[in-house]
Amino acid sequence: MKLVIKIAKNELRNLFFSPVAWFVTIVFLLMCAFFYTSIIYPWAKQTHLILQNNPDFAKMATGSATAGIFQGFFGSILPNLYLFVPLLTMSILSREVNNGTIKLLYSSPVKLRQIVLGKYLALMIYNLILVSLTGIFIVSGFFDIRSLEYPQLLSAILGFYLLLCALTAIGLFMSSLTTYPIVSAIASFTIPFILAWYFPVRENYWHGDDDDESYWIPKRGPLKGKRLTNYYGTRFKNAWEVASHTAGRLSELESKTRSFTETFFSSSLPPYVLEAVSSQASILRTNTCMLLEGKQFFGFEGCGDDEHNGWMNCSHVWNYEQALPFLFPELERSARAGDSIAAAAFERGGQAVGLAIAAAAAICDLDLAVIGGGIARADDLLFDPIRRALAVHAGLSFLRGLRVVRAERDDSGLVGAAALALLWRC
């Protein structure tokens, strides 16, 4: 261990004897300052204006200022880390070869792993210096934010440091493959590394200890603590299989992603429509949604760091959400069929719609009722309870031939309204 520490000290000395470490430190500090001030200034200005118009705003506000400011701060820094790491690691091993000192290391009573660990330890210590620079702005936040949330910031710093160490490990590996620092730096930029994770089971943490599903469905018990298997947990055995699968299809996945994006944003729709639709479609790949074993899809109304709202599925939200049925109709059907609460909501809703149709048909002598819009994509989940309601409530003789069908077009309501407007105009 003493040899490892000596190698680390020598490597740190070499880092700061060269201008590279000083350059990276100064540029990183300037970048952090830019991102922090660009976030905190408009935040403070907006808060000041709101308080001028509504002095009680501070009592009503429920959002986290720590999350609002520092999520943007760290989120802006992380995508730029790859610009700094290759400068630090590009010559950390190749320098020994080019200077001829590698022969001295090999001939000395030092093992190869001690050399690598010593140099990596030096990089980890330097990474602490970079992390301490972000601490300057956290201390500033202590004076700017009234109730700073320390657990969130400490976990963010830890994650930031571990990611930085992972990137420097990749750069160190690249430096061992070539004697040319530039080649090592470019390789650190261009060679893809796949970081995979594998969490096949999730536990219900979003319910309270006393929440009971029997309120909705009889013969059900407490919900908190139930174990749910993710869909990918049935496809892969471990993180290595996930990484292998991704690596084998990386070109195909990238091509399909680019094709979808280019096709979507080349539409002639107005930019504000494209922005609204794309922002909602992206929710399908967030923690707001879950895909469990059997391809059962579940969607919350919203989610936060440690809680969810409108759980499994939030019917009054997902009944009018359109991205899922258009992009993944199979998942839409699974959401409707696999969730007992959603099925119960469809039963109650279908009964109510059937009762309303029966009443309208009795007054207006209707022969046909057409249901359109995204909700009509639920098919039998919606239409079966409607038909059952009609069988009970549409008992008059002239209503026996009443039919309820799905509209042939999703925009039938819009087309019908336009036709009616033209008819009135004539």
JOMO-V92313 format. One record per run of one state. SS is the DSSP state (hx for helix, st for strand, lp for the rest). FROM is the first residue (numbers start at 1). LEN is the number of residues. If there is no record, write none. Layout:
ss = {SS SS}
from = {FROM FROM}
len = {LEN LEN}
//
This chain:
ss = {lp hx lp hx lp hx lp hx lp hx lp hx lp hx lp hx lp hx lp hx lp st lp st hx lp st lp st lp hx lp hx lp hx lp hx lp st lp st lp st lp st lp hx lp hx lp hx lp hx lp st lp hx lp hx lp hx lp st lp hx lp}
from = {1 2 18 19 54 57 61 65 79 82 90 94 100 101 108 112 145 150 176 181 191 201 204 212 213 216 222 223 227 231 232 236 239 249 250 266 271 286 289 293 296 300 302 304 308 310 315 319 323 328 329 339 340 365 368 372 374 379 380 394 397 400 403 407 412 426}
len = {1 16 1 35 3 4 4 14 3 8 4 6 1 7 4 33 5 26 5 10 10 3 8 1 3 6 1 4 4 1 4 3 10 1 16 5 15 3 4 3 4 2 2 4 2 5 4 4 5 1 10 1 25 3 4 2 5 1 14 3 3 3 4 5 14 1}
//
